[in-house]
């Protein structure tokens, strides 16, 4: 859930590049005549985002002189097609995600563009840059063709929403009955947020299944760092060294992103005694027992 730079690409140029090699002269002319309507519809879409009325934004079956089907084909057959002139705009939008990391989940690599408003229902936005979000394939698949009935149904828009100014993500540790560590993530409401923003973040969190996404990454992280801390515990029996290392790692993650799954995880490892005072001694004992039983 990261804010990224809004595309600064001229819509006239996009449409003209898409239709440049149309053999159907009539279709090409109809697209040219429809550009003002496509731009107008796109501007109305942006206004609805800024005015928080996006849930009332009207779907489009036809725009100007082109049909919904023709607009969708423009995206599929021209805008996103490898080797076509307009593909450069697709690639430019893909490159907006820093380090090619998906802004929806902030964990996986950008592989495609998502239509924030699905092109099947809002075809006039099929090639509108502000409706095209670079994202990973999992997020694009998980989201599906949603339709919003109220404002709090809308998930976070990476070009317009910045939610990393206050802490809203927390990790929770639990030592299960079999002495394994489980981690879950939850959304908390900062005092500075209104209910609408909080509910939209919740919508985003559940739409993209971020608890499972983050928990999977966190368990992998725990498995990677635990041998180091186990050895520190066995050699020094000094937990302060473990705390110091965790604090330094947390500071680094906080500077990078206040609400990454890593930041939330290391905050939990420091504040909750479950990992250091309960889980780590169990891991150390298991390790010693295993060493004793080696042939």
C-alpha positions as CSV (number, residue, x, y, z in Angstrom):
1,X,0.0,0.0,0.0
2,X,2.4,2.6,-1.3
3,X,1.8,6.0,-2.9
4,X,3.5,6.3,-6.3
5,X,3.9,9.1,-8.8
6,X,0.9,9.9,-11.0
7,X,1.5,9.3,-14.7
8,X,2.2,12.4,-16.7
9,X,1.3,11.1,-20.2
10,X,-0.9,13.0,-22.7
11,X,-4.1,11.1,-23.4
12,X,-4.2,12.4,-27.0
13,X,-0.8,11.0,-27.6
14,X,-1.8,7.6,-26.2
15,X,-5.0,7.2,-28.3
16,X,-3.2,8.5,-31.5
17,X,-0.3,6.0,-31.0
18,X,-2.8,3.2,-30.4
19,X,-4.8,3.9,-33.6
20,X,-1.8,4.8,-35.8
21,X,-1.8,1.5,-37.8
22,X,-5.6,0.9,-37.9
23,X,-6.5,-0.2,-41.4
24,X,-10.1,0.6,-40.8
25,X,-10.2,4.3,-41.6
26,X,-13.7,4.8,-40.2
27,X,-12.7,3.3,-36.9
28,X,-9.6,5.4,-36.7
29,X,-11.6,8.6,-37.5
30,X,-14.2,7.7,-34.9
31,X,-11.5,7.3,-32.3
32,X,-10.0,10.7,-33.2
33,X,-13.4,12.3,-32.9
34,X,-13.9,10.6,-29.5
35,X,-10.7,11.8,-27.9
36,X,-12.3,14.9,-26.3
37,X,-15.1,12.7,-24.8
38,X,-12.5,10.2,-23.5
39,X,-10.5,13.1,-21.9
40,X,-13.7,14.6,-20.4
41,X,-14.7,11.2,-18.9
42,X,-11.2,10.8,-17.5
43,X,-11.3,14.2,-15.9
44,X,-14.7,13.4,-14.3
45,X,-13.1,10.2,-13.0
46,X,-10.3,12.2,-11.4
47,X,-12.7,14.7,-9.9
48,X,-14.7,11.9,-8.4
49,X,-11.6,10.5,-6.7
50,X,-10.7,13.9,-5.3
51,X,-14.2,14.7,-4.1
52,X,-14.6,11.2,-2.6
53,X,-17.6,10.4,-4.8
54,X,-16.0,7.6,-6.8
55,X,-18.6,5.1,-5.8
56,X,-21.1,7.3,-7.7
57,X,-19.0,7.4,-10.9
58,X,-21.1,6.2,-13.8
59,X,-20.1,3.3,-15.9
60,X,-19.7,3.7,-19.7
61,X,-21.1,1.5,-22.4
62,X,-20.2,4.0,-25.2
63,X,-18.0,7.1,-25.3
64,X,-18.2,9.5,-28.2
65,X,-18.4,7.5,-31.4
66,X,-16.7,4.3,-30.2
67,X,-18.2,1.4,-28.4
68,X,-17.3,-0.3,-25.1
69,X,-15.9,-3.3,-27.0
70,X,-13.8,-1.1,-29.3
71,X,-12.3,0.7,-26.3
72,X,-11.4,-2.5,-24.6
73,X,-9.8,-3.9,-27.7
74,X,-7.8,-0.6,-28.0
75,X,-6.1,-1.6,-24.7
76,X,-5.7,-5.3,-25.4
77,X,-4.6,-5.2,-29.0
78,X,-2.7,-1.9,-29.1
79,X,-1.8,-0.3,-25.8
80,X,-0.6,-3.4,-24.0
81,X,0.6,-5.4,-27.0
82,X,4.4,-6.0,-27.3
83,X,5.9,-4.4,-30.4
84,X,3.2,-1.8,-30.9
85,X,4.0,1.9,-30.9
86,X,1.7,2.5,-27.9
87,X,3.4,-0.1,-25.8
88,X,5.9,2.5,-24.7
89,X,3.2,4.2,-22.6
90,X,2.3,0.9,-21.0
91,X,6.0,0.4,-20.1
92,X,6.3,4.0,-18.8
93,X,3.5,3.4,-16.4
94,X,4.9,0.1,-15.3
95,X,8.2,1.9,-14.4
96,X,6.5,4.2,-12.0
97,X,6.6,1.6,-9.2
98,X,9.9,2.2,-7.3
99,X,12.1,-1.0,-7.5
100,X,9.2,-2.5,-9.5
101,X,7.4,-3.4,-6.3
102,X,3.6,-3.6,-6.4
103,X,2.0,-0.6,-4.7
104,X,-1.0,-2.7,-3.6
105,X,0.8,-5.2,-1.5
106,X,4.3,-3.8,-1.4
107,X,5.8,-7.3,-1.6
108,X,5.8,-8.7,-5.1
109,X,7.2,-7.6,-8.4
110,X,5.2,-5.5,-10.8
111,X,4.2,-7.6,-13.8
112,X,1.1,-6.0,-15.3
113,X,-1.3,-3.0,-15.2
114,X,-4.5,-3.1,-13.2
115,X,-7.5,-1.1,-14.2
116,X,-8.5,0.6,-10.9
117,X,-12.0,0.9,-12.4
118,X,-12.5,-2.3,-14.4
119,X,-12.4,-1.8,-18.2
120,X,-15.3,-4.2,-18.5
121,X,-17.6,-1.7,-16.8
122,X,-15.7,1.6,-17.4
123,X,-14.4,1.0,-20.9
124,X,-13.8,4.7,-21.6
125,X,-11.0,4.6,-19.0
126,X,-9.3,1.6,-20.7
127,X,-6.2,3.6,-21.7
128,X,-6.5,6.5,-19.3
129,X,-3.2,6.6,-17.3
130,X,-4.7,7.5,-13.9
131,X,-6.9,4.4,-14.2
132,X,-3.8,2.1,-14.8
133,X,-1.9,0.9,-11.8
134,X,1.3,-1.1,-12.0
135,X,0.9,-4.1,-9.9
136,X,1.8,-7.8,-9.4
137,X,-0.2,-10.6,-11.0
138,X,-1.5,-11.9,-7.7
139,X,-3.1,-8.5,-6.7
140,X,-4.5,-8.1,-10.2
141,X,-6.1,-11.5,-10.0
142,X,-7.3,-11.3,-6.3
143,X,-9.0,-7.9,-6.9
144,X,-11.2,-9.1,-9.8
145,X,-13.8,-6.7,-11.4
146,X,-15.1,-5.0,-8.3
147,X,-17.9,-2.5,-8.4
148,X,-18.2,0.1,-5.6
149,X,-21.6,0.8,-4.0
150,X,-20.3,3.2,-1.3
151,X,-17.1,5.2,-0.7
152,X,-15.7,2.9,1.9
153,X,-15.8,0.0,-0.7
154,X,-13.0,1.7,-2.6
155,X,-9.5,0.4,-2.0
156,X,-6.5,2.7,-1.8
157,X,-5.5,4.5,-5.1
158,X,-1.7,4.6,-5.3
159,X,-1.7,7.9,-7.3
160,X,-3.9,9.8,-4.9
161,X,-3.8,8.2,-1.4
162,X,-0.8,8.6,0.9
163,X,-1.4,6.5,4.1
164,X,2.1,6.1,5.3
165,X,2.2,9.2,7.5
166,X,0.8,7.4,10.6
167,X,1.1,3.9,11.9
168,X,-1.9,1.7,11.0
169,X,-0.4,-1.8,10.5
170,X,0.5,-4.0,13.4
171,X,1.8,-7.6,13.7
172,X,0.6,-10.0,16.4
173,X,2.7,-12.9,17.7
174,X,1.3,-16.2,19.1
175,X,3.1,-19.2,20.5
176,X,1.0,-22.1,19.4
177,X,0.4,-25.3,21.5
178,X,3.0,-27.1,19.4
179,X,5.6,-24.4,20.3
180,X,5.7,-22.9,16.8
181,X,5.3,-19.2,16.3
182,X,2.5,-17.8,14.3
183,X,2.1,-14.2,13.1
184,X,-1.0,-12.3,12.0
185,X,-1.4,-8.7,10.8
186,X,-4.2,-6.3,11.7
187,X,-5.2,-2.7,10.8
188,X,-5.6,-0.2,13.6
189,X,-7.1,3.3,13.3
190,X,-4.8,6.2,13.9
191,X,-6.3,9.1,15.9
192,X,-5.7,11.4,12.9
193,X,-7.9,9.3,10.5
194,X,-11.6,9.6,9.9
195,X,-13.8,6.6,9.7
196,X,-14.0,6.7,5.9
197,X,-10.2,6.4,5.5
198,X,-9.9,3.7,8.1
199,X,-12.7,1.6,6.4
200,X,-11.1,2.1,3.0
201,X,-7.8,0.8,4.3
202,X,-9.6,-2.2,5.8
203,X,-11.2,-2.7,2.4
204,X,-7.8,-2.6,0.7
205,X,-6.3,-5.0,3.4
206,X,-9.0,-7.6,2.8
207,X,-9.4,-7.1,-0.9
208,X,-5.7,-8.0,-1.5
209,X,-5.6,-10.6,1.3
210,X,-2.7,-8.8,2.9
211,X,-2.8,-10.7,6.2
212,X,-1.9,-13.9,4.5
213,X,0.6,-12.1,2.2
214,X,2.4,-10.4,5.1
215,X,2.2,-13.4,7.4
216,X,3.8,-15.7,4.9
217,X,6.7,-13.2,4.4
218,X,7.0,-12.7,8.2
219,X,7.4,-16.4,9.0
220,X,10.1,-16.6,6.4
221,X,11.9,-13.6,8.0
222,X,11.6,-15.2,11.4
223,X,13.1,-18.5,10.1
224,X,16.0,-16.5,8.6
225,X,16.9,-14.4,11.7
226,X,16.3,-16.9,14.4
227,X,19.5,-19.0,14.0
228,X,21.6,-15.8,14.6
229,X,19.7,-14.8,17.7
230,X,19.7,-18.4,19.0
231,X,23.5,-18.4,18.8
232,X,23.7,-15.1,20.6
233,X,21.5,-16.4,23.3
234,X,23.5,-19.6,23.7
235,X,26.9,-17.8,23.7
236,X,26.1,-14.8,25.9
237,X,22.8,-15.5,27.6
238,X,22.4,-11.7,27.2
239,X,19.0,-10.8,25.6
240,X,20.0,-7.1,25.6
241,X,22.2,-7.8,22.5
242,X,19.2,-9.3,20.8
243,X,17.0,-6.3,21.6
244,X,19.7,-3.9,20.3
245,X,19.9,-5.8,17.0
246,X,16.2,-5.8,16.6
247,X,16.0,-2.0,17.4
248,X,18.6,-1.2,14.7
249,X,16.8,-3.3,12.2
250,X,13.5,-1.7,13.1
251,X,14.9,1.8,12.6
252,X,16.1,0.9,9.1
253,X,12.7,-0.4,8.1
254,X,10.9,2.6,9.6
255,X,13.0,4.9,7.5
256,X,12.1,3.0,4.4
257,X,8.4,2.6,5.1
258,X,6.4,3.3,8.3
259,X,3.9,0.6,7.6
260,X,5.7,-2.2,5.8
261,X,5.2,-5.8,7.0
262,X,8.8,-5.7,8.2
263,X,8.3,-2.6,10.3
264,X,5.2,-4.0,11.9
265,X,7.0,-7.3,12.5
266,X,10.1,-5.9,14.2
267,X,7.9,-3.6,16.3
268,X,6.1,-6.7,17.6
269,X,9.3,-8.6,18.2
270,X,10.6,-5.8,20.4
271,X,7.3,-5.0,22.3
272,X,6.0,-8.5,22.7
273,X,8.0,-10.9,25.0
274,X,6.7,-13.9,23.0
275,X,9.6,-14.1,20.6
276,X,12.6,-13.2,22.8
277,X,11.7,-14.6,26.2
278,X,9.5,-17.5,25.2
279,X,10.2,-18.7,21.6
280,X,14.0,-18.1,21.5
281,X,14.7,-20.3,24.6
282,X,12.6,-23.1,23.1
283,X,14.5,-22.9,19.8
284,X,17.8,-22.9,21.7
285,X,16.9,-26.0,23.7
286,X,15.8,-27.8,20.6
287,X,19.1,-27.0,19.0
288,X,21.1,-28.2,21.9
289,X,19.1,-31.4,22.1
290,X,19.6,-32.0,18.4
291,X,23.4,-31.5,18.8
292,X,23.5,-34.0,21.7
293,X,21.6,-36.6,19.6
294,X,24.0,-36.3,16.7
295,X,25.9,-39.5,16.1
